[in-house]
Amino acid sequence: MKLRRCIDKDNKPVGWSHYCPGCGNDHLIWVEQPNKEGARWTFDGNEAVPTFNPSIRCYYWSKWDTEKQQPAEGAVQITTCHYHLHAGVLKYCADSKHELAGKNVPLPDYDP
């Protein structure tokens, strides 16, 4: 299995997740519902060799306001992982902050 279905607290689908060998953890790709920033991706429906568009960029904020639960004034996004997932291949962009930056890697299976 390459992908896992993700649902919200009301048991409604929100998207798909996969294991990222560059980061060593899962990434969620929002398909049916937008993420907090309003972004949503398309999925070709092929769970064996999936394609999502546009590229997926994971990031964190340089400063966080814990009271307001939002980025603090003047905060910037810092990319940690950026890739295209096409035909079951993770195509990592050069701005990814791990050893797979600039490389193409087949999407691995989830461990059971």
Secondary structure, DSSP 4 states (H G I P E B T S, - for coil): ---EEEE-TTS-EEEEEEEETTTTEEEEEESSS--TTS---EE-S-SSS--EEEEEEEEEESSEETTTTEEPTT--EEEEEEEEEETTEEEE-TT-SSTTTT-EEEPPPPP-
